[in-house]
Amino acid sequence: MKTMNSPNTLFFSLFLLFVVVATGATNLINQTCKNSSKNDPNINYKFCVYALQSAPASRCANITRLGLMSITLIKHNVTDTRCTIRQLLQEKKKSMTALKDCLELYSDSLPTLREATTDYRAKRFVDANEKVSSVMEAATTCEQGFEDLGVSPLTQRNDRIFQLSAVALSIMNVLNFHSSE
């Protein structure tokens, strides 16, 4: 007969704890994305869930940590988009001016996102919101720079940055509302 201290019992207990924690975090991500997409037409529910679940440790995060993770995801996407723009510029695509403008917009966005992270951690959600909003605007401005040129080579990237920014703003609005109560 096995005792309660057996390795199997310990393993089973840890497994159950993991399932409860993972389920709770998954529910938090699903609920956050459900509320965000319901309140903001710029947020696609499936994209939101996929993006937040892709962040390391998101399954163990609370709402405050999810907000910080969303800002980090924006930073990673802006950095990656800058790299792509540089590659396109080296290939001498015909939309050089638009690409250079986008490179400048996204280069300016990185220090802005660092400031947004600092503001967010200090619970200055209004200030962080303003900075993330400017990055969201950068994505829109970049995309608009290609309107007269036909198809933008950055549409998917701009859309991803725009949506990640919208998710971060939605989370900050929730946190700002709760901190003002």
N, C-alpha and C positions, 0 to 999 in steps of 0.2 A: 504494500500500500504506500502511495506517495504522500509525503508531507507537504504542507503549505510552503515550505522553504525550498522545495526542489527547483532545479534549474528550469524545468518545463513550466512550472507555475510562474516563476519570475519572468520568463520569456513571454508567456501568455499575458501577464499583467502589463508588461511594457508594450506589447503589441496593441492591447486594448487602449492604453493611454495614447499611443501614437494615432490610432484610428479616431479617437475622440478629438484630439488636438487638430489633426488634419481635416476632419469633417467640419469642425468649428471654423477653421480658417477658410476652408473652401466655401462654407456658407457665408462667411464675411465677405469674401471676394465676390461671390455671386450676388449677394444682397447689395453690396456697394455698387456693382456694375448695373444691377437692375434699377436701383434708384437713380443712378447717374444718367443712364440712357433714357429713363422715363422723364427726367427733368431737363435734359439737354439733347436736342435733336442732332447735335454734332457728335454724340457718342454712340458708337455701335456696341451693343451689349457683348456680342461674341468677341469683338476685338478687345474690349476692356478686360474680359475674363482671361483671354489668352495672354494679353500683355502683363497683367498683374500676376498671373500664375507663373509666368516665365521668369519673374524676378527671384533671385536666390532668397531663400528663407521666407518667401511670401506666405507659405502655408502656416507659418508660426506667427505671423504678424497681426498686430492690432490695426485699427483704422489709421492711427497716427503714423505708424511705420509704413503702411501702404502708401500714404501720401508722399512720404520721403522716397520710397521706392519708385513711385511714378515720376518724380523729378529726376531721379537717377536714370531712369529709362529714357527720358527726354534727352539728357546729356549724352548718353551713349548713342542715341539716334542722330543727334546733331553732329557729334564727332564723326560718325560713320558717313553721314551725308557730306560733310566737308571733304572727306577723303575721296568720295565718289566724284564730287565736283572737280577736285584737283586732277583726277584721272581723266575726266571728260575734257578739261582744259588742255591737258597734254595731247589729247587726240585731236585737238583743234577743230572742235565741232563748230557749226555755223552760228550757234547761239552764244558766242563768246561773251558778249556784253551782259546778257541775262545770267549766264553762269558766274561771271565775276561779281555781279550784284548779289547773287545768292551766296557766294562764298563770303562776301563781306557781311551780309546779314547774319549768317550762321557763325562766322567768326566773332561777331559782336555778341551773339547769343550765349556763348560759353561763359564769359565772366558774369553775365546777367544771371545765368543759372546757378553759378557758384554763390552769388549774392542771395538768390532765391532760397537756396539750401540753408544758408546762414540765417536768413529771416525765418524760414520755416522751423528750424530747430529752436529758435528763440521764441516761437509761437507768435511771431508777427505775421499772421496769415494774410492780412490786408496787403502788406508790403510784398510778401512772397507772391501773392496773387497778381499784383501789378507786374512783377518781373516775368512770371510765367505767361501772362497775357501778352507781353511784348514779344516773347518767343513764338507764341501762337500767331501773332501778327506777322512776324518774319516769315513763317511758313506760307502764309497767304500772299504776302508781297512777292516772295520768290516765285510762287506759282503764277501770279499775275504777270510777271515779267516775260513769260513765254506766250502770252495770249496772241500776240501779233505774229508769232513765229510758227504757230502750229502746235505740235505736240511737245509737251515738256518732258525732258528725260528724268525729271525729278518728281513727277506727280505722286507716285506711291510713297516716296520718302517724305514729301511735304505733307501728304495726308496723314501719315503715321505720326509725324511730329505734332501736327495740329490736333489729332485725336488724343495723343498722350497728354498734351497740354490741357485739353478739355477735361480729361479724367482727373489730372492733378488739381485743376481749378475746382472741380466738383467736390473732391475730397476736402480741399481747403475751405470751401464754403460750409460744409458740414461741421468741420472743426471750429471754424470761426463762429458759427451759430452757437455751438455748445459752449465755447469759451466765453461768450457774451451773456449767457444765461445767469 
